[in-house]
Amino acid sequence: MWRAAESNGMFGAFVRVALLTAQRREKIFTMRWCDLANDGEWSIPRSEREKGTAGFLVLPKAALDIIHAQPIFASNPYVFAGAGNSHMQGISTRAQFDAKLNGVAHWTIHDLRRTAKSLMSRAGVLPHISERVLGHVMGGVEGIYDRHSYREEKAHALRALAGLIQNILRPADEKVRGIRG
C-alpha cells in the first residue's frame, strides 16, 4: 500500500500521513498549515463534543517531508487541499489508488490507524503511550490524575513507528549482511 501511495499524488500523501500519525481521517483532512509549528509540532484541534484527541504531536521527519511536499493554495488553508473531505471526494482518485493495490480489497483509512497501533506495539511503544498518540481518552484514576502532556513520549512513539515502516520497506538485501567473506 505504501508503494502505491508514493505514486498516487495528494491522496497517496494523505494515506502515508495517516499511517505515520495514526490519526483519524477527519483530523488529517482538516490539518491546516497554521496548525503546524516550525519545530514540527502539530496542534490537533478538538471539536465540540469530541471525547479526545492527541492534542499536540511532534511529527516524525518522514511525515513532515510528505506534508511539506504538498502545494500551498492561497485560498485554502488545508494541507491536503485537493485530497479529501469536501475537497477530496474524488472517486476516481480512490479508484485509481485501489487499482494499484494488488490483492488489497475493502480497506478503509481507519484500517491504517489500526495498523499504526499494531506497528507501534511491534516497535516496543508502551500501550499507554500509543493510546495517547491515537487520542483515546484515558479512563479511571489514570485519566483523572495523570495530567502529563506526554509530548516527548508521543514524539518517540511516532519516530519508532516511522523507523519500523522504513525498515519494513527497505529491501531484504539491505537488511542482511554476511559476516564471512
Backbone as ProteinMPNN parsed JSONL, in Angstrom:
{"seq_chain_A": "MWRAAESNGMFGAFVRVALLTAQRREKIFTMRWCDLANDGEWSIPRSEREKGTAGFLVLPKAALDIIHAQPIFASNPYVFAGAGNSHMQGISTRAQFDAKLNGVAHWTIHDLRRTAKSLMSRAGVLPHISERVLGHVMGGVEGIYDRHSYREEKAHALRALAGLIQNILRPADEKVRGIRG", "coords_chain_A": {"N_chain_A": [[0.826, -1.182, 0.0], [1.948, 1.233, 0.786], [3.889, 1.684, -1.207], [2.259, 1.994, -3.474], [0.953, 4.29, -2.683], [2.986, 6.156, -2.752], [3.154, 6.913, -5.389], [0.783, 8.166, -5.992], [-0.078, 10.828, -5.919], [-1.687, 13.524, -4.142], [-3.646, 12.141, -2.698], [-2.311, 9.761, -2.14], [-0.268, 10.799, -0.549], [-1.773, 11.641, 1.605], [-2.656, 9.131, 2.569], [-0.194, 8.013, 3.399], [0.551, 9.818, 5.43], [-1.555, 9.366, 7.166], [-0.966, 6.772, 8.065], [1.54, 7.21, 9.259], [0.951, 8.944, 11.353], [-1.204, 7.965, 12.779], [-3.689, 9.096, 13.1], [-7.171, 10.074, 13.144], [-9.192, 10.06, 10.18], [-10.659, 12.444, 9.703], [-9.225, 14.302, 11.188], [-6.811, 14.473, 9.833], [-7.717, 15.285, 7.316], [-8.573, 17.837, 7.987], [-6.266, 19.122, 8.714], [-4.47, 22.025, 9.025], [-2.257, 24.451, 7.611], [-1.545, 26.372, 9.463], [-1.735, 24.973, 11.806], [0.599, 23.688, 12.181], [3.67, 23.858, 13.724], [6.921, 25.448, 13.619], [8.767, 23.697, 14.71], [7.864, 21.24, 14.027], [5.68, 20.381, 15.389], [2.355, 19.399, 15.578], [-0.63, 20.863, 16.182], [-3.533, 19.605, 17.131], [-6.745, 20.373, 16.564], [-9.534, 20.272, 18.793], [-12.789, 19.274, 18.471], [-16.064, 20.446, 19.386], [-17.885, 18.451, 21.648], [-16.324, 16.262, 21.218], [-14.682, 13.385, 22.386], [-11.89, 12.91, 22.799], [-8.547, 13.807, 21.765], [-5.326, 13.638, 20.234], [-4.068, 15.935, 20.85], [-1.306, 17.562, 20.936], [1.185, 16.716, 18.654], [4.475, 15.832, 17.958], [5.673, 15.563, 14.918], [7.18, 12.901, 13.012], [10.139, 13.049, 10.929], [9.681, 11.819, 8.437], [6.886, 12.099, 8.063], [6.663, 14.871, 8.104], [8.187, 15.542, 5.847], [6.535, 14.582, 3.793], [4.257, 16.148, 4.209], [5.283, 18.766, 3.842], [5.812, 18.653, 1.169], [3.467, 19.102, -0.083], [1.33, 21.134, -2.121], [0.76, 24.63, -1.541], [-2.131, 26.462, -1.3], [-3.348, 29.651, -1.759], [-6.003, 30.329, -1.249], [-6.961, 28.286, 0.284], [-6.702, 26.838, 3.396], [-5.914, 24.292, 4.096], [-3.724, 21.462, 4.449], [-3.994, 19.167, 2.896], [-5.418, 20.059, 0.58], [-6.502, 19.362, -1.91], [-7.18, 16.797, -1.566], [-9.153, 15.591, 0.057], [-12.114, 15.004, 2.124], [-14.572, 17.442, 1.928], [-13.16, 18.585, -0.03], [-11.773, 16.566, -1.299], [-13.143, 14.356, -2.404], [-12.837, 12.795, -4.608], [-13.812, 10.174, -6.443], [-12.544, 8.894, -8.496], [-9.863, 9.204, -7.793], [-9.555, 7.564, -5.482], [-10.404, 5.153, -6.607], [-8.48, 4.808, -8.606], [-6.234, 4.529, -6.996], [-6.904, 2.216, -5.48], [-6.897, 0.36, -7.543], [-4.218, -0.055, -7.905], [-3.493, -1.617, -5.803], [-2.728, -4.552, -5.557], [-4.511, -7.262, -4.654], [-5.375, -6.183, -2.201], [-8.291, -5.462, -0.723], [-11.383, -3.803, 0.037], [-10.654, -1.918, 2.07], [-10.221, 0.63, 4.591], [-9.55, 4.051, 5.524], [-9.4, 4.126, 8.249], [-8.392, 1.627, 8.828], [-5.673, 2.004, 8.542], [-5.034, 3.396, 10.812], [-5.492, 1.455, 12.779], [-3.508, -0.313, 11.961], [-1.23, 1.257, 12.407], [-1.309, 1.415, 15.21], [-0.84, -1.289, 15.856], [1.705, -1.588, 14.725], [3.155, 0.23, 16.289], [3.098, -1.147, 18.724], [4.597, -3.37, 17.971], [7.004, -2.068, 17.586], [7.795, -1.609, 20.12], [6.571, 0.373, 21.615], [5.002, 1.516, 24.493], [1.742, 0.547, 25.617], [0.104, 2.548, 26.922], [1.194, 4.846, 25.944], [0.934, 4.68, 23.135], [-1.838, 4.723, 23.016], [-2.332, 7.326, 23.782], [-1.161, 8.668, 21.647], [-2.973, 7.95, 19.674], [-5.066, 9.41, 20.58], [-6.97, 8.533, 22.319], [-9.246, 8.604, 25.036], [-8.168, 8.454, 28.317], [-9.229, 6.401, 30.842], [-10.67, 6.11, 34.173], [-8.758, 6.324, 37.232], [-6.245, 6.986, 36.195], [-6.852, 8.645, 33.999], [-7.974, 10.782, 35.332], [-6.067, 11.748, 37.208], [-3.5, 11.815, 36.013], [-1.869, 14.234, 34.477], [0.164, 14.767, 32.775], [1.751, 15.833, 29.743], [2.897, 14.131, 27.875], [4.377, 14.714, 25.638], [7.073, 14.309, 24.611], [7.22, 11.542, 24.807], [5.174, 10.704, 23.08], [6.219, 11.748, 20.739], [8.511, 10.205, 20.471], [7.27, 7.716, 20.11], [6.048, 8.06, 17.592], [8.326, 8.442, 16.024], [9.491, 5.925, 16.327], [7.534, 4.368, 15.086], [7.68, 5.395, 12.443], [10.318, 4.672, 11.865], [10.154, 1.867, 11.957], [8.38, 1.397, 9.824], [9.95, 2.368, 7.74], [12.024, 0.484, 7.875], [10.637, -1.875, 7.243], [10.016, -1.342, 4.605], [12.485, -1.271, 3.412], [14.631, -2.963, 1.171], [15.243, -6.507, 1.401], [17.902, -7.351, 0.964], [19.375, -5.237, 1.882], [19.083, -5.393, 4.565], [20.241, -7.662, 5.571], [23.426, -8.761, 6.271], [26.347, -10.411, 5.287], [28.592, -12.155, 7.419], [30.917, -13.465, 7.033], [33.35, -13.666, 4.462]], "CA_chain_A": [[0.0, 0.0, 0.0], [2.843, 2.4, 0.853], [4.494, 1.887, -2.529], [1.219, 2.549, -4.351], [0.674, 5.647, -2.211], [4.088, 7.044, -3.161], [2.952, 7.391, -6.758], [-0.627, 8.486, -6.174], [-0.353, 12.236, -5.662], [-2.1, 14.017, -2.839], [-4.339, 11.077, -1.97], [-1.264, 8.874, -1.638], [0.392, 11.502, 0.557], [-2.719, 11.558, 2.708], [-2.601, 7.759, 3.076], [1.066, 7.823, 4.131], [0.495, 10.603, 6.663], [-2.489, 8.664, 8.049], [-0.239, 5.666, 8.691], [2.646, 7.729, 10.075], [0.48, 9.71, 12.511], [-2.238, 7.182, 13.461], [-4.803, 9.981, 13.436], [-8.442, 9.869, 12.451], [-9.3, 10.62, 8.837], [-11.136, 13.823, 9.76], [-8.151, 15.151, 11.727], [-5.832, 14.695, 8.765], [-8.406, 16.098, 6.316], [-8.7, 19.221, 8.444], [-4.961, 19.666, 9.097], [-4.216, 23.31, 8.378], [-0.857, 24.875, 7.672], [-1.33, 27.128, 10.699], [-1.688, 24.028, 12.932], [1.942, 23.113, 12.216], [4.696, 24.774, 14.231], [8.23, 25.313, 12.97], [9.504, 22.562, 15.275], [7.235, 20.004, 13.57], [4.571, 20.014, 16.261], [1.028, 19.566, 15.013], [-1.664, 21.13, 17.168], [-4.739, 18.999, 16.586], [-7.916, 21.0, 17.197], [-10.56, 19.392, 19.35], [-14.106, 19.814, 18.172], [-17.054, 20.377, 20.451], [-18.497, 17.14, 21.88], [-15.36, 15.205, 20.934], [-14.166, 12.806, 23.622], [-10.46, 13.102, 22.962], [-7.676, 13.996, 20.613], [-3.931, 13.517, 20.646], [-3.634, 17.25, 21.323], [-0.111, 18.012, 20.237], [2.084, 15.641, 18.232], [5.692, 16.194, 17.236], [5.656, 14.622, 13.798], [8.487, 12.42, 12.561], [10.651, 13.656, 9.699], [9.022, 11.215, 7.269], [5.572, 12.732, 7.901], [6.885, 16.279, 7.757], [8.633, 15.605, 4.446], [5.347, 14.4, 2.949], [3.404, 17.332, 4.395], [5.901, 19.95, 3.225], [5.832, 18.479, -0.291], [2.14, 19.424, -0.616], [1.21, 22.518, -2.593], [0.036, 25.57, -0.692], [-3.077, 27.267, -2.069], [-3.658, 30.873, -1.015], [-7.419, 30.385, -0.879], [-7.338, 27.102, 1.043], [-5.752, 26.696, 4.499], [-5.677, 22.891, 4.429], [-2.533, 20.818, 3.901], [-4.452, 18.27, 1.836], [-6.484, 20.866, -0.014], [-7.125, 18.708, -3.051], [-7.141, 15.368, -1.322], [-10.169, 14.919, 0.832], [-13.314, 15.521, 2.739], [-15.36, 18.126, 0.905], [-12.257, 18.992, -1.098], [-11.042, 15.418, -1.862], [-14.024, 13.211, -2.538], [-12.691, 12.244, -5.944], [-13.952, 8.722, -6.543], [-11.523, 8.398, -9.415], [-8.595, 9.135, -7.073], [-9.592, 6.363, -4.657], [-10.493, 4.006, -7.509], [-7.16, 4.644, -9.221], [-5.344, 4.027, -5.95], [-7.283, 0.836, -5.184], [-6.494, -0.483, -8.677], [-2.791, -0.346, -7.761], [-3.299, -2.445, -4.61], [-2.922, -5.953, -5.916], [-4.923, -8.16, -3.583], [-5.901, -5.497, -1.021], [-9.651, -5.044, -1.048], [-12.296, -3.406, 1.115], [-9.927, -1.282, 3.164], [-10.636, 1.985, 4.927], [-8.493, 4.874, 6.118], [-9.318, 3.732, 9.658], [-7.517, 0.449, 8.905], [-4.301, 2.497, 8.696], [-4.939, 3.751, 12.23], [-5.315, 0.179, 13.492], [-2.188, -0.823, 11.586], [-0.238, 2.073, 13.122], [-1.325, 0.971, 16.618], [-0.16, -2.59, 15.907], [3.125, -1.379, 14.448], [3.769, 0.842, 17.469], [3.325, -2.242, 19.672], [5.728, -4.139, 17.426], [8.214, -1.253, 17.743], [8.118, -1.506, 21.535], [5.913, 1.519, 22.26], [4.114, 1.081, 25.566], [0.335, 0.752, 25.265], [-0.478, 3.808, 27.386], [1.722, 5.916, 25.082], [0.282, 4.594, 21.821], [-3.225, 5.152, 23.195], [-2.325, 8.79, 23.793], [-0.905, 9.079, 20.263], [-4.246, 7.784, 18.979], [-6.021, 10.389, 21.084], [-8.015, 7.896, 23.109], [-9.431, 9.123, 26.392], [-7.72, 7.534, 29.358], [-10.283, 6.317, 31.844], [-10.372, 5.806, 35.56], [-7.864, 7.168, 38.019], [-5.187, 7.494, 35.324], [-7.387, 9.758, 33.229], [-8.286, 11.904, 36.214], [-4.921, 12.288, 37.926], [-2.278, 11.976, 35.219], [-2.011, 15.411, 33.618], [1.397, 14.93, 31.994], [1.43, 16.03, 28.323], [3.47, 13.014, 27.105], [4.861, 15.267, 24.362], [8.277, 13.609, 24.143], [6.912, 10.112, 24.689], [4.409, 10.536, 21.834], [7.159, 12.012, 19.639], [9.34, 8.988, 20.353], [6.416, 6.661, 19.553], [5.887, 8.297, 16.151], [9.628, 8.166, 15.385], [9.636, 4.461, 16.303], [6.621, 3.903, 14.043], [8.266, 5.752, 11.143], [11.514, 3.849, 11.681], [9.736, 0.499, 11.639], [7.849, 1.421, 8.454], [11.11, 2.496, 6.858], [12.719, -0.802, 7.879], [9.8, -2.828, 6.505], [10.09, -1.001, 3.184], [13.853, -1.439, 2.905], [14.824, -4.285, 0.561], [15.837, -7.514, 2.286], [19.354, -7.435, 0.794], [19.984, -4.165, 2.658], [18.886, -5.702, 5.976], [21.061, -8.811, 5.957], [24.823, -8.644, 5.867], [27.146, -11.602, 5.551], [29.695, -11.922, 8.355], [32.14, -14.042, 6.466], [33.547, -13.42, 3.043]], "C_chain_A": [[0.878, 1.256, 0.0], [3.423, 2.714, -0.515], [3.482, 2.486, -3.507], [0.937, 3.996, -3.968], [1.754, 6.625, -2.659], [3.874, 7.634, -4.551], [1.494, 7.756, -7.03], [-0.973, 9.887, -5.675], [-0.766, 12.573, -4.241], [-2.847, 12.962, -2.035], [-3.322, 10.101, -1.386], [-0.506, 9.49, -0.474], [-0.487, 11.443, 1.798], [-2.669, 10.176, 3.369], [-1.331, 7.539, 3.902], [1.085, 8.6, 5.439], [-0.474, 9.952, 7.654], [-1.778, 7.521, 8.772], [0.841, 6.17, 9.639], [2.191, 8.474, 11.335], [-0.566, 8.971, 13.342], [-3.455, 8.03, 13.844], [-6.048, 9.646, 12.618], [-8.454, 10.617, 11.117], [-9.68, 12.102, 8.879], [-10.052, 14.771, 10.264], [-7.126, 15.462, 10.644], [-6.452, 15.551, 7.662], [-8.42, 17.564, 6.698], [-7.382, 19.798, 8.97], [-4.713, 20.937, 8.296], [-2.743, 23.66, 8.532], [-0.584, 25.598, 8.981], [-1.323, 26.233, 11.939], [-0.302, 23.421, 13.118], [2.948, 24.167, 12.668], [6.016, 24.506, 13.516], [9.025, 24.114, 13.48], [8.873, 21.217, 14.902], [6.091, 19.542, 14.446], [3.251, 20.361, 15.591], [0.044, 19.749, 16.158], [-2.983, 20.657, 16.572], [-5.953, 19.601, 17.289], [-8.919, 19.958, 17.695], [-11.914, 20.033, 19.088], [-15.042, 19.636, 19.368], [-17.676, 18.983, 20.48], [-17.564, 15.983, 21.553], [-14.783, 14.692, 22.247], [-12.696, 13.11, 23.828], [-9.75, 13.312, 21.647], [-6.251, 13.875, 21.128], [-3.371, 14.85, 21.131], [-2.509, 17.81, 20.496], [0.732, 16.794, 19.898], [3.289, 16.242, 17.538], [5.837, 15.139, 16.146], [7.062, 14.161, 13.426], [8.867, 13.057, 11.227], [9.943, 13.112, 8.46], [7.661, 11.859, 7.009], [5.73, 14.189, 7.483], [7.338, 16.444, 6.315], [7.455, 15.485, 3.495], [4.459, 15.64, 3.011], [3.989, 18.534, 3.664], [6.035, 19.841, 1.711], [4.48, 18.841, -0.92], [2.082, 20.873, -1.063], [0.403, 23.361, -1.608], [-0.832, 26.437, -1.597], [-3.487, 28.457, -1.222], [-5.093, 30.895, -0.5], [-7.867, 29.208, -0.016], [-6.305, 26.841, 2.136], [-5.33, 25.259, 4.789], [-4.444, 22.317, 3.729], [-2.924, 19.924, 2.726], [-5.65, 18.894, 1.124], [-7.18, 20.188, -1.18], [-7.328, 17.24, -2.817], [-8.337, 14.807, -0.587], [-11.299, 15.732, 1.364], [-14.135, 16.231, 1.682], [-14.472, 18.543, -0.259], [-11.452, 17.827, -1.677], [-11.936, 14.205, -2.034], [-13.914, 12.55, -3.904], [-12.728, 10.73, -5.966], [-12.85, 8.169, -7.441], [-10.169, 8.276, -8.718], [-8.525, 7.856, -6.254], [-9.618, 5.12, -5.544], [-9.147, 3.742, -8.181], [-6.178, 4.052, -8.218], [-5.638, 2.551, -5.672], [-6.864, -0.118, -6.299], [-5.019, -0.873, -8.59], [-2.492, -1.315, -6.618], [-3.603, -3.905, -4.909], [-3.273, -6.788, -4.685], [-5.435, -7.494, -2.316], [-7.275, -4.95, -1.387], [-10.391, -4.625, 0.216], [-11.564, -2.824, 2.318], [-10.491, 0.111, 3.403], [-9.433, 2.749, 5.473], [-8.312, 4.478, 7.589], [-8.459, 2.479, 9.847], [-6.057, 0.861, 9.093], [-4.033, 2.881, 10.147], [-4.723, 2.492, 13.079], [-3.936, -0.413, 13.2], [-1.099, -0.063, 12.327], [-0.168, 1.664, 14.584], [-0.578, -0.347, 16.757], [1.338, -2.441, 15.669], [3.833, -0.695, 15.616], [4.03, -0.215, 18.542], [4.532, -3.061, 19.246], [7.052, -3.398, 17.623], [8.575, -1.038, 19.214], [7.518, -0.311, 22.25], [4.932, 0.976, 23.296], [2.667, 1.422, 25.236], [-0.242, 2.09, 25.725], [0.048, 5.002, 26.589], [1.029, 5.867, 23.722], [-1.186, 4.995, 21.91], [-3.326, 6.673, 23.196], [-2.012, 9.351, 22.403], [-2.209, 9.011, 19.47], [-5.292, 8.801, 19.424], [-7.159, 9.769, 21.854], [-8.055, 8.5, 24.506], [-8.991, 8.057, 27.375], [-8.763, 7.56, 30.473], [-9.758, 6.127, 33.257], [-9.462, 6.816, 36.228], [-6.77, 7.761, 37.143], [-5.661, 8.718, 34.542], [-7.668, 10.995, 34.067], [-7.026, 12.558, 36.769], [-3.688, 12.559, 37.083], [-2.473, 13.102, 34.207], [-0.751, 15.705, 32.805], [1.036, 15.02, 30.507], [1.9, 14.871, 27.441], [3.995, 13.469, 25.746], [6.04, 14.471, 23.821], [8.02, 12.122, 23.95], [6.126, 9.828, 23.408], [5.305, 10.786, 20.62], [8.038, 10.791, 19.395], [8.53, 7.855, 19.713], [6.258, 6.824, 18.046], [7.196, 8.105, 15.397], [9.861, 6.657, 15.281], [8.754, 3.858, 15.22], [7.206, 4.175, 12.663], [9.503, 4.908, 10.848], [11.167, 2.42, 11.312], [9.184, 0.423, 10.214], [8.998, 1.502, 7.457], [11.871, 1.165, 6.766], [11.94, -1.863, 7.1], [9.933, -2.6, 5.006], [11.47, -1.23, 2.572], [14.015, -2.844, 2.335], [15.584, -5.23, 1.483], [17.357, -7.557, 2.169], [20.084, -6.311, 1.535], [19.9, -4.432, 4.161], [19.84, -6.785, 6.469], [22.468, -8.63, 5.414], [25.554, -9.944, 6.228], [28.302, -11.254, 6.485], [31.014, -12.406, 7.761], [32.155, -13.86, 4.962], [33.215, -14.562, 2.213]], "O_chain_A": [[0.584, 2.225, -0.701], [3.447, 3.87, -0.935], [3.817, 3.384, -4.279], [0.707, 4.836, -4.839], [1.466, 7.794, -2.917], [4.358, 8.726, -4.85], [1.028, 7.665, -8.165], [-2.03, 10.101, -5.082], [-0.272, 11.996, -3.273], [-2.696, 12.896, -0.815], [-3.471, 9.666, -0.245], [-0.142, 8.797, 0.476], [0.001, 11.221, 2.906], [-2.644, 10.075, 4.596], [-1.386, 6.947, 4.979], [1.58, 8.101, 6.449], [-0.233, 9.986, 8.86], [-1.977, 7.332, 9.972], [1.03, 5.603, 10.715], [2.966, 8.617, 12.281], [-0.789, 9.323, 14.5], [-4.162, 7.714, 14.8], [-5.978, 9.027, 11.557], [-7.816, 11.657, 10.957], [-9.089, 12.918, 8.172], [-9.97, 15.915, 9.816], [-6.633, 16.586, 10.552], [-5.793, 16.443, 7.128], [-8.293, 18.436, 5.839], [-7.383, 20.853, 9.604], [-4.74, 20.933, 7.065], [-2.077, 23.216, 9.467], [0.497, 25.453, 9.553], [-0.944, 26.688, 13.019], [-0.054, 22.721, 14.1], [3.059, 25.235, 12.065], [6.197, 23.462, 12.889], [9.864, 23.575, 12.759], [9.295, 20.173, 15.401], [5.582, 18.435, 14.273], [3.059, 21.473, 15.1], [-0.091, 18.871, 17.01], [-3.486, 21.248, 15.617], [-6.163, 19.364, 18.479], [-9.11, 18.908, 17.081], [-12.149, 21.188, 19.44], [-14.826, 18.788, 20.234], [-17.959, 18.408, 19.429], [-17.983, 14.827, 21.61], [-14.433, 15.483, 23.124], [-12.294, 13.525, 24.915], [-10.28, 13.034, 20.571], [-6.006, 13.998, 22.328], [-2.311, 14.887, 21.755], [-2.735, 18.457, 19.474], [0.969, 15.939, 20.751], [3.147, 17.066, 16.634], [6.093, 13.968, 16.428], [8.019, 14.93, 13.513], [8.006, 13.542, 10.493], [9.639, 13.867, 7.536], [7.318, 12.135, 5.86], [5.01, 14.675, 6.61], [6.919, 17.38, 5.634], [7.382, 16.205, 2.499], [3.972, 16.117, 1.986], [3.276, 19.238, 2.949], [6.338, 20.829, 1.041], [4.358, 18.884, -2.144], [2.709, 21.741, -0.456], [-0.505, 22.87, -0.938], [-0.341, 27.064, -2.536], [-3.928, 28.287, -0.086], [-5.358, 31.43, 0.577], [-9.032, 29.14, 0.375], [-5.131, 26.64, 1.823], [-4.473, 25.031, 5.644], [-4.159, 22.64, 2.576], [-2.264, 19.927, 1.687], [-6.74, 18.324, 1.08], [-8.365, 20.435, -1.405], [-7.62, 16.497, -3.754], [-8.519, 13.589, -0.613], [-11.44, 16.929, 1.117], [-14.374, 15.659, 0.618], [-14.967, 18.824, -1.35], [-10.538, 18.057, -2.468], [-11.47, 13.088, -1.81], [-14.816, 11.817, -4.309], [-11.772, 10.077, -5.549], [-12.294, 7.104, -7.173], [-9.405, 7.355, -9.008], [-7.531, 7.134, -6.326], [-8.928, 4.142, -5.259], [-8.724, 2.593, -8.309], [-5.385, 3.174, -8.558], [-4.721, 1.731, -5.635], [-6.516, -1.269, -6.036], [-4.614, -1.9, -9.135], [-1.362, -1.782, -6.481], [-4.658, -4.411, -4.528], [-2.446, -6.992, -3.797], [-5.898, -8.196, -1.418], [-7.402, -4.084, -2.252], [-10.054, -5.049, 1.321], [-11.834, -3.204, 3.457], [-11.148, 0.693, 2.539], [-8.421, 2.151, 5.838], [-7.195, 4.495, 8.107], [-7.865, 2.291, 10.908], [-5.288, 0.143, 9.733], [-2.92, 2.706, 10.645], [-3.882, 2.471, 13.976], [-3.282, -0.95, 14.094], [-0.147, -0.666, 12.821], [0.924, 1.573, 15.145], [0.23, -0.51, 17.672], [2.145, -3.091, 16.334], [4.989, -1.005, 15.904], [5.071, -0.184, 19.198], [5.384, -3.403, 20.066], [8.097, -4.024, 17.806], [9.554, -0.357, 19.518], [7.911, -0.006, 23.376], [4.134, 0.086, 23.003], [2.393, 2.465, 24.643], [-1.007, 2.708, 24.985], [-0.588, 6.055, 26.564], [0.587, 6.897, 23.213], [-1.722, 5.559, 20.956], [-4.286, 7.24, 22.674], [-2.542, 10.396, 22.025], [-2.512, 9.912, 18.687], [-6.284, 9.026, 18.73], [-8.204, 10.395, 22.033], [-7.024, 8.858, 25.076], [-9.394, 6.898, 27.275], [-9.124, 8.624, 30.976], [-8.555, 6.002, 33.485], [-9.401, 7.986, 35.85], [-6.4, 8.922, 37.324], [-4.941, 9.712, 34.442], [-7.608, 12.12, 33.57], [-6.924, 13.784, 36.798], [-2.905, 13.451, 37.41], [-3.164, 12.933, 33.202], [-0.625, 16.779, 32.216], [0.106, 14.348, 30.061], [1.346, 14.659, 26.362], [4.047, 12.676, 24.806], [6.001, 14.007, 22.681], [8.552, 11.515, 23.021], [6.378, 8.833, 22.729], [5.169, 10.117, 19.595], [8.274, 10.399, 18.252], [9.046, 7.121, 18.871], [6.325, 5.845, 17.304], [7.187, 7.654, 14.252], [10.366, 6.171, 14.27], [9.173, 2.941, 14.514], [7.227, 3.288, 11.809], [9.71, 4.48, 9.712], [11.814, 1.824, 10.451], [9.491, -0.517, 9.48], [9.013, 0.789, 6.453], [12.31, 0.776, 5.684], [12.535, -2.661, 6.376], [9.959, -3.553, 4.228], [11.601, -1.364, 1.356], [13.579, -3.815, 2.954], [16.454, -4.809, 2.246], [18.041, -7.777, 3.169], [21.284, -6.42, 1.789], [20.576, -3.766, 4.945], [20.202, -6.817, 7.645], [22.658, -8.374, 4.225], [25.394, -10.489, 7.32], [28.915, -10.194, 6.361], [32.072, -11.814, 7.974], [31.123, -13.897, 4.292], [33.336, -14.491, 0.989]]}, "name": "protein", "num_of_chains": 1, "seq": "MWRAAESNGMFGAFVRVALLTAQRREKIFTMRWCDLANDGEWSIPRSEREKGTAGFLVLPKAALDIIHAQPIFASNPYVFAGAGNSHMQGISTRAQFDAKLNGVAHWTIHDLRRTAKSLMSRAGVLPHISERVLGHVMGGVEGIYDRHSYREEKAHALRALAGLIQNILRPADEKVRGIRG"}
